[in-house]
Amino acid sequence: MFLPVTGLDENGDDGRRAGRRSGGWKAAGFALAGVLLLGAAAGGWVYWHLNDNIESVDINSALGDDRPPKPTPSVSPSTSMPPGEALNILVLGSDSRSGAENQALGGGDSSGGARSDTAMVVHLDAGRTDATVVSIPRDTLVTRPSCPLASGGETAEAYNAMFNSAYSVGGPVCAVKTVESMTNVRMDHYIEIDFSGFAKLVDALGGVTVTTDEDIDDEDSHLTLPAGTHHLDGDQALGLARTRHGIGDGSDLGRIGLQQQLVKALLEQIASTSLLSDPTRLYEVADTVTGSLTTDTGLDSLGELVSLGQSLQGLSADRVETVTMPVVPAAADRNRVVAQEPEAGELWESLR
């Protein structure tokens, strides 16, 4: 694996909190399993409702065989996601599922279409005991490939296009194809979470605690915070995930650092919340999550999502590395970035 940080996370954690952080991933898996028990106790209605919440896109059919090869599993698959098979999952944050709510939270307006401000490739090693989460800056200039459209036809290939334009012009299918084109890494699955749903999830969990190193005052993300430790509600957490102005150099790279910190804070909150002993809260969390997700057809049922969650029970948070794709300012536009080579290529090679 490509591990630019060894032993420390990006906040300089030396492992003294590993016990609690390890619990975050295990708690997430147990909570998903608890959803099944909740569904059974409710005579199947809850399971049906949560399962019906999930939207999906048939990315495999749309893209066909014109994709990077899928690595041969290290073990003979006995289920759809055997523990011995490495997985690469493209995770996007978007404002696609609830326009009015997302606009109120600082999302895109209806005339501009849905946007994707957050993109992460989550690589799960064979055995699910190590993971790398790679953030892709939305301002990265890429060659956007021609993508099939659900309505028929294809988008035009575009050069020096912003990375997040792929989602805007061609939705999840084009986002996946663009990532595969720029990385030559096969995306086994796709998960998209709606921004307003993310805010509701944080609220359902009772908020998250983060520490900011500098004052934040960003009118675009609707967030004002002095430097220090804060317990954020859902709207504030979403604002933090979308903040870029007034921190660092004002670029997307500063926002990515906040997003990675927020992911870890969310896992810690899951670890500290007794979901399995509180069926009402468990249902609220599960309803919020499933109602906010769009997945590929390989993850479009509650059973498949639970199976994925259970496979992560051996993955401790101190074995998860959060990194950003190496980039440099673009020569043609210093407000944009391009992949830094050979470092970016070496990173993606490690995930194949």
C-alpha positions in Angstrom: 0.0 0.0 0.0 1.0 3.6 -0.6 1.2 5.0 3.0 2.7 8.5 3.0 1.9 8.7 6.8 3.2 5.9 9.0 2.0 5.6 12.6 0.3 9.0 12.7 -2.9 10.3 11.3 -3.1 13.7 9.7 -3.8 15.3 13.0 -0.6 13.8 14.6 -2.4 11.1 16.6 0.2 8.8 18.0 -2.2 5.9 18.7 -3.0 6.7 22.3 -6.7 6.9 21.3 -6.6 3.8 19.1 -8.9 1.8 21.4 -11.8 4.2 21.0 -11.1 4.9 17.3 -10.9 1.2 16.6 -14.4 0.9 18.1 -15.8 3.3 15.5 -15.5 0.9 12.6 -16.7 -2.1 14.6 -19.6 -0.2 16.0 -20.6 0.8 12.5 -20.7 -2.9 11.5 -22.6 -3.9 14.6 -25.1 -1.1 14.1 -25.8 -2.3 10.5 -26.3 -5.8 11.8 -28.7 -4.4 14.4 -30.9 -3.0 11.6 -31.6 -6.6 10.5 -32.7 -7.5 14.0 -34.8 -4.4 14.2 -36.5 -5.3 10.9 -37.2 -8.9 12.1 -38.7 -7.6 15.3 -41.0 -5.3 13.4 -42.4 -8.2 11.3 -40.3 -7.2 8.2 -42.0 -3.8 7.6 -39.0 -1.8 8.9 -36.6 -3.9 6.8 -38.8 -3.4 3.7 -39.0 0.4 4.3 -35.3 0.8 4.8 -34.5 -1.4 1.8 -36.9 0.7 -0.3 -35.2 3.9 0.7 -32.1 3.1 -1.2 -31.7 4.4 -4.8 -29.4 2.7 -7.2 -27.7 3.1 -10.6 -26.7 0.2 -12.8 -23.2 1.3 -13.5 -21.9 -2.0 -14.7 -24.4 -2.2 -17.5 -23.9 1.4 -18.5 -20.1 1.1 -18.8 -19.9 -2.5 -20.1 -16.4 -3.9 -20.7 -14.6 -0.6 -21.4 -13.1 -0.4 -17.9 -9.9 -1.3 -16.0 -9.7 -5.0 -15.3 -11.0 -6.3 -12.0 -8.2 -8.0 -10.0 -8.5 -11.8 -9.5 -9.8 -12.5 -6.0 -7.2 -13.9 -3.6 -9.8 -16.5 -2.5 -12.7 -18.3 -4.2 -15.7 -16.0 -3.7 -18.4 -17.6 -1.5 -20.5 -14.4 -1.2 -20.9 -11.2 -3.2 -18.2 -9.5 -1.1 -15.8 -12.2 0.3 -13.4 -10.9 3.1 -10.4 -12.0 1.0 -11.2 -9.7 -1.9 -9.9 -6.2 -2.0 -12.4 -3.5 -2.9 -12.3 0.0 -4.3 -15.4 2.1 -3.6 -16.0 5.6 -5.0 -17.8 7.7 -2.4 -19.3 11.0 -3.4 -21.1 13.7 -1.5 -23.7 15.5 -3.5 -26.8 17.7 -3.4 -28.8 15.5 -5.8 -31.6 14.0 -3.8 -33.1 17.0 -2.1 -32.8 20.2 -3.9 -34.8 22.5 -1.6 -33.1 21.3 1.6 -29.6 21.4 0.0 -30.1 24.9 -1.3 -30.9 26.0 2.3 -27.7 24.3 3.4 -25.6 26.1 0.7 -26.0 23.5 -2.1 -26.5 24.1 -5.8 -29.5 25.9 -7.2 -32.0 24.0 -9.2 -31.0 25.6 -12.5 -27.4 24.5 -12.1 -28.2 20.8 -11.5 -26.8 18.5 -8.9 -23.2 19.0 -7.8 -20.5 16.8 -6.2 -18.2 18.6 -3.8 -16.7 15.6 -2.1 -15.0 12.6 -3.8 -13.1 9.8 -2.0 -11.8 6.5 -3.3 -12.0 4.0 -0.4 -9.6 1.1 -0.8 -10.2 -1.9 1.4 -7.3 -4.4 1.4 -7.9 -8.1 1.1 -8.9 -9.3 4.5 -10.4 -5.9 5.4 -7.7 -5.1 8.0 -6.2 -2.1 6.2 -7.8 0.8 4.3 -6.7 3.9 2.4 -9.1 6.8 1.8 -7.9 9.0 -1.1 -9.5 12.4 -1.5 -9.7 13.8 -5.1 -9.7 17.6 -5.2 -12.8 18.8 -7.1 -10.7 21.5 -8.8 -8.4 18.9 -10.4 -8.2 19.4 -14.2 -8.7 16.1 -16.0 -9.6 14.6 -19.4 -13.2 13.8 -18.9 -14.1 10.8 -21.1 -17.2 10.4 -23.2 -19.9 9.0 -21.0 -23.2 7.2 -21.7 -26.4 9.1 -20.7 -29.4 7.4 -19.3 -31.6 9.3 -21.8 -29.5 7.9 -24.7 -26.4 9.2 -26.5 -23.1 10.2 -24.9 -21.4 13.2 -23.5 -18.5 14.7 -25.4 -14.9 14.1 -24.3 -13.5 17.2 -22.7 -9.9 18.3 -22.0 -8.8 20.3 -19.0 -12.2 19.9 -17.4 -12.8 20.2 -13.7 -13.1 16.8 -12.1 -16.4 17.4 -10.5 -17.9 18.4 -13.9 -18.2 14.7 -14.6 -21.0 14.3 -12.1 -22.7 17.4 -13.3 -22.9 16.3 -16.9 -23.3 12.6 -16.6 -24.2 11.7 -13.0 -22.7 8.7 -11.2 -21.9 6.7 -14.3 -19.7 9.5 -15.7 -18.1 10.1 -12.2 -17.1 6.5 -12.0 -15.8 6.4 -15.6 -13.8 9.6 -15.1 -12.2 8.2 -11.9 -11.4 4.9 -13.7 -10.0 6.8 -16.7 -7.6 9.0 -14.6 -6.5 6.2 -12.2 -6.8 3.0 -14.2 -8.3 1.5 -11.0 -11.6 -0.4 -11.2 -14.3 0.9 -8.9 -16.0 -2.1 -7.5 -18.8 -0.1 -5.9 -20.3 3.4 -5.8 -21.8 5.1 -2.8 -23.3 8.6 -2.9 -24.6 10.4 0.1 -26.9 13.4 -0.1 -25.7 16.5 1.8 -28.9 17.2 3.6 -29.1 13.5 4.6 -25.6 13.8 6.0 -26.7 16.7 8.2 -29.7 14.6 9.4 -27.4 11.7 10.2 -25.1 13.9 12.4 -28.2 15.1 14.2 -29.5 11.5 14.7 -26.1 10.6 16.2 -26.2 13.6 18.6 -23.7 15.7 16.8 -19.9 15.4 16.3 -16.9 16.9 18.1 -14.1 18.5 16.1 -11.2 20.8 16.8 -10.4 23.7 14.4 -6.9 25.2 14.4 -8.1 28.6 13.1 -11.2 30.8 13.0 -13.7 29.9 10.3 -16.0 32.5 8.7 -17.3 31.3 5.4 -20.5 32.9 4.1 -20.8 30.3 1.3 -20.9 27.4 3.7 -22.9 29.3 6.3 -20.4 28.5 9.0 -18.8 30.8 11.6 -16.6 29.2 14.3 -13.7 30.5 16.4 -10.7 28.3 16.7 -11.0 25.5 19.3 -13.0 22.4 20.1 -16.7 22.4 19.1 -19.6 20.0 19.3 -21.4 20.5 16.0 -25.0 19.8 15.0 -25.8 18.5 11.5 -26.0 21.9 9.7 -22.7 23.0 11.3 -21.0 19.7 10.4 -22.1 20.0 6.8 -21.0 23.6 6.8 -17.5 22.4 7.9 -17.4 19.8 5.2 -18.1 22.5 2.6 -15.9 25.2 4.0 -13.0 26.4 1.9 -12.9 30.2 2.0 -11.1 31.9 4.9 -9.0 28.8 5.8 -5.5 28.1 4.6 -5.1 29.4 1.0 -8.8 29.2 0.3 -8.4 26.3 -2.0 -10.2 22.9 -2.1 -7.2 21.3 -0.4 -8.1 23.0 2.9 -11.6 21.8 2.6 -10.4 18.2 2.1 -8.4 18.4 5.3 -11.6 19.4 7.2 -13.6 16.6 5.5 -11.1 14.0 6.5 -11.2 15.2 10.1 -15.0 15.1 10.0 -15.0 11.5 8.8 -12.9 10.4 11.8 -15.1 12.5 14.2 -18.2 10.8 12.8 -16.7 7.3 13.4 -15.8 8.3 16.9 -19.4 9.5 17.5 -20.8 6.2 16.2 -18.4 4.3 18.6 -19.7 6.3 21.6 -23.4 6.0 20.7 -25.2 2.9 22.0 -27.3 2.3 19.0 -28.0 -1.4 19.6 -29.5 -0.6 23.0 -31.7 2.1 21.7 -34.0 0.8 18.9 -35.6 4.1 18.3 -32.3 5.9 17.6 -31.1 2.9 15.6 -34.1 3.2 13.4 -33.7 6.9 13.0 -30.1 6.5 12.0 -30.8 3.7 9.6 -33.7 5.5 8.0 -31.6 8.6 7.6 -28.7 6.7 6.1 -30.7 4.6 3.6 -32.9 7.6 2.7 -29.8 9.6 1.7 -27.9 6.9 -0.3 -27.6 6.2 -4.0 -25.5 3.1 -4.7 -24.5 0.8 -7.6 -26.7 -2.2 -8.0 -24.2 -4.4 -6.1 -25.0 -2.5 -2.9 -28.7 -1.6 -3.4 -30.2 -3.7 -0.7 -30.0 -3.5 3.0 -28.6 -7.1 3.2 -25.7 -6.1 0.9 -24.9 -3.0 2.9 -25.0 -5.0 6.1 -22.7 -7.6 4.6 -20.2 -4.9 3.7 -20.4 -3.4 7.2 -19.9 -6.8 8.9 -16.8 -7.4 6.8 -15.3 -4.3 8.3 -15.5 -5.5 11.9 -11.8 -6.5 11.9 -10.7 -3.0 10.5 -9.5 -0.7 13.3 -9.4 3.0 12.6 -5.7 3.3 13.3 -5.3 1.1 10.2 -7.1 3.6 8.0 -4.9 6.2 6.2 -6.5 9.4 4.9 -4.5 11.0 2.1 -5.1 13.4 -0.8 -4.2 12.7 -4.4 -0.8 14.5 -5.0 -1.4 17.6 -7.0 0.4 20.8 -8.2 -1.1 24.1 -9.4 -2.1 24.0 -13.1 0.2 26.0 -15.4 -2.8 27.4 -17.3 -4.8 28.4 -14.2 -3.2 28.7 -10.8 -6.7 28.4 -9.2 -6.8 24.8 -10.5 -4.6 21.8 -9.9 -3.4 18.8 -11.9 -2.1 15.4 -10.7 1.5 15.4 -9.6 3.5 12.7 -11.3 4.9 10.3 -10.7 3.5 10.5 -7.2 -0.2 10.3 -8.2 0.5 7.3 -10.5 2.3 5.5 -7.7 -0.6 6.0 -5.4 -3.1 4.6 -7.8 -0.8 1.7 -8.7 -0.8 0.7 -5.0 -4.7 0.4 -5.1 -4.9 -2.0 -8.1 
